[in-house]
Amino acid sequence: MSGNVVYRDNNYTPINKIGFVLTDNALTFKVSIMINKKADHYMISLGLNEEATTVEECNSSINKRISGFVEKLSKLGIKEKDIYVDFISQTKIYDFNLETNKAQQFEKGYEIKKNIIISTSILKNIDSIIESASLFKIYDIIKIDYLTNDTSELYTSLLDDALKIAASKKEKYLTSFNKKTVGNPTASGELLAYTPENQYKNYKAYESSDVESYYGNSTYARKIARKNNTFYYDGISQTGMDKIINGNSPEVGVQYVLTLNISYKIDTSL
């Protein structure tokens, strides 16, 4: 079973492979572990703008909207220390006077843009924040960042698991091919984080009839119906992972992948 996702452009390539290389001189393999982790904090960025004939009036109006919004957020339990207002730009606005035969450009006023950045650890707060923002004509939801408090602790835990798997793999490969290692192994590894804002894809699913237009006594025009865009979360593939933690969790979060590459020298004296 697939679903309407089949309408997307399919450029799928596997992210990982399970395998090893064993020669007379070396044994090389890798271990991959993935964890789907719920975010500890969320950072939502909202954008708003204001236009007026003077800078003072423009800034006063936008600050009034922001103050009302911040006061509304306090009733949701979001403290002022978790809110930051970021000044973006102040620009002049120009328009055209079309009363004469010439379109003459003139200075109409000013526009100020600001962003409001809000931190919350409660996912359900985001809906309330968006609804409250609309009361102050703030409709631009710029982005939502998913944050993890302590990646070093996460890395240590995943590395411990990877080392256990590596020891088991080593034993299996050597026993299967009657080999022994000598000396200490060489190793390299990395921890990669995949955040949701980079993991969304989209498609349009529809079937349309063809219309042959022609010109005769009358001209026929085609009006194309609006086609809906579907956006969906498409996390990294779990294929080829040695271990997956929270793999069956439906919640969108941060995906961490630890990859450990290990190489052993083979004892050639046997």
N, C-alpha and C positions, 0 to 999 in steps of 0.2 A: 504494500500500500504506500502511496506517495502523498497525494494532495496537490493543491495548486502550485506548490513550490516547483513542480516540473516546468513551469513557464519561465523560470529564471534562466539566465545564461549559465550553463553548467561548465565551470572551469575547475572542477574538483580535482585535487591531487592529494594523496595521502600525506599526512604530516610526519608519520613515524613508521619505522619498520623494526621488527624484532629479528635479530640475526647475530651472527658472529663470524670471525675469520680465525681459523686455526691453521698455522703452517708449522714447519719443522722448527722455526725460530721464535714464533710469538703466538699468543692468544689475545685477540682483541674483540671486545664486545661493549655494548652500552646498556644502560638501565634508564628507563623513562618512567616517571611517576607524575600523575596529574591530580590536583585537588580542585574541586569547585568550592570556593569559599564565599560565604556570605560577607558582605561588606560591613565593616565596623562603623563607618561614617559615610554620609552622603553630602556632597557639596553641590548645591543647585545654583546656577547663575541665571539671573533674569535681566532683561534689557528694557529700558524705557527711554523715551525722548520727549522733549517739550519744545514748542515753537512760540515765539513772541516777538514783539517789535523792538524790545530792548533786552540787553543781557540781564539786567537786574530783574525785570519781570519774568524772564525765561527761567532763571535760576531759582527765583522765589517759588514759582509754580511747581517746578519739578521737585524741589525740596519738600513742599507741602504734601505732595503725593507720597513721597518716600516716608515722611514722618508718620502719616496716617497708616501706611502699610506696616511700618515697624511696630506701631502701637497695636495693630491688629495681631501681629505675630506674637507679641508678648502674651496675649490671651491663649495662644496655643502652647505656651510654655517655652517658647524660643527666646532666649535671652539676647540682650543687645550685644554682648560680647561675641555671639555667634553670627553676627550680621556685619557685613562690610560693604560700604558704598564706594564704588570705584568710578572716578570721573573718567570719561572716555574722550569726549571731544566737544568743542564749541565752534560752530561754523556760521558763516553768513548765509542767508537764503536770498536767492534772486528769482525774480519773476519777469514776465513780459507785459508791456502795455500795448494792447491791440486796438486802442481807440483810433489811432491814426493809420495811415496806409503803411507805416513802417512798424515793425515789431521792435519796440525799444525796451531794452532790459533795464531793470531798476532794482535797487536793494530793498527787499521786503522786510527783513528782520533777522532773527537769529534762531539757531537750533542748538540745544544742549543734549548730549547723550550721556547717560550714566548706567552702570550695571550694579545690581544688588546681588551679593554672594552670601548664601546662607548655608550654615553647617547644621546638620541634624543627624542623630544616631537612630532615629525612628523612621522607618521607611514610610509608614502611613502618613507622616507629617507632610510628605511631598504633595499629595492631593490637596490637603488643606492649604498649603502654601500657594499652590497654583490658583485655587478658588479665591483665596483672599487677595491675591495680586490682581485678579480681574476686577475687583471692586474699585481699584485705583487706576484702571485702564493700563495695567501692565500685562501684556499678552505674549511678550517674546520670551519663550523658555529657551535659553541659549544652549545649555548642556547640563548634564548631571554626572558628576564624577563619583566613582566608587573607590573608597579608601580603606586600606588595611593598617591597623595600628602598629603591629610588630612583625615585619617580614623576616627579621633575623631569627626569631623563635620558630617561625614557620619553616624557614630554610633548614634549621638544625633538625627539626622533626622529620622532614622529607629526606634529608641526607642520611639519617639513621636508618630509615626504611630502605633507601637505595643501597646502602652498604650490605644490609642483610640479604637483599635479593642478589646483589653482586656475588656474595660469598656462595650462595646456593647455585648460581649459574656456573661459576668457576668450577665448583666441585663436579657438577653434572657434565660439563664439557671435557674435563680432564679424565674423568672416570670412563666416559663413553669412548674416548679415543686413546686410552692407555698412555697418557702424557703426564709429565710432572713439570712444575715451574721451578725457577731458580731466581734468587734475589727478590727485591721488592718491586711492586708494579709501578707503572707511571699512570697518572690519572688526570683528567680535566673534567670540569662540570660547569653548569650554569643554571640559574633559576630565571625563568621568563614569566612575566605577568601579562595576561591578556585581559584588558578592561572592556566592559560592555560597549562603550561608545564607539569602539572600532570593530565591533562584531555584528553590527546590524546590516542586513541586506534587504533588497526590495525586488518586487516583480509586479507586472500587470498581467492578470489572468482574464482573458476574454476571447471570444470568437466573433468575428465581424463579417458581414456580407459585403460583397463588392458591388459598387454602383457605377454604371457606365453613364457618364454625363455627356450631353450633346447640346448643340446650339441650333435652334430652329427659329420659329417665330417668337419663342420666349427663351429666356436664359434660365437654366436650372442651376441652383447652387446646393451644395451639400453642407449640411450642418453636422459636424462630428460630435457625437455624444461624449460626455466626460467619462474617462476610464479611471477607475480607482487604483491608486498605488497601494500595495500591501508592503509593510515593513515588518521584519521579524528578526528575532535574535537567533544568530547562528554561531554558536560557540565552536571552539576548535574541536576537531575530530578526536574521539577517544580511541580510535583504531591504533593498534600497535603499542599501547601503553602496557608496561609491566604491572602497574598497579594504579587503580583509580579510586580516589577518596571522594565520597559524596557524589558519585557518578549518577545516581538516580534522583538527585534533588532537582525539582523543576524551577527553583528560584534563580533568577539571574543574579550573578555575582562576579567575582574576579576569578579567573582560571589561572592557576600557577602550574607550570611544568618544570620539573627538575630533571635534567639530563646529565648522566654521569658516564663518561667514556673511560674505560680501563684497558690497559695492555700489560700482559705478563710475558716475561722471557721464558721460553721453553728450555728445559734441561736437555741439551744435545749429547750429553755423555752417556745416556742410557743405550 
